[in-house]
Amino acid sequence: MVVADDKAGAEKQVNAEFTGLARRFADAYPDTDKRFTAGLVEPLIKTYTPKPLRAKELAIRSSLGATRVRLVRQMLTESLLVASIGAALGIGLAYLSIDWLTATVRNLDTPPPSWITFDVDARVLAVTVVATIGAALASSLLPAWMASRNNVVEVLRGERPCI
């Protein structure tokens, strides 16, 4: 319990410091910063986790009989699908941009030597695929784990914050 109080106290202290900075800037530069009179700092987990709508969706699915494994598998499938489409589009654009870049550079008044070429590196491609899988895992497993900790009845009634 002490840790939670320390975190809340630290968050209040940081917000107070940033509010002071914002007010000083608003006083010093009234033409551009007069609207910024307060500062707000939130933990990253609060900023980048899904909003209550996703938690309610998972609570409804759970109340209809979906197991935690099924919910995690659903979120993992969705994330992998979106990440794979993004990676495929990115790789396709990389190959298209190589042709465009090569044509543009060759048409310069003083083109570089012919031995300079533009290619997609296989190692970079492998890193892209690994990063895609890692991002999909992180963006699906963390919210699924957090949502599975919630009491389904309290979330559906709106008595408890979803995250």
Secondary structure, 3 states (H helix, E strand, C coil): CHHHHHHHHHHHHHHHHHHHHHHHHHHHCHHHHCCCCCCCCCCHHHHHCCCHHHHHHHHHHHHCCCCHHHHHHHHHHHHHHHHHHHHHHHHHHHHHHHHHHHHHHHCCCCCCCCCCCCCCCHHHHHHHHHHHHHHHHHHHHHHHHHHHCCCHHHHHHCCCCCC
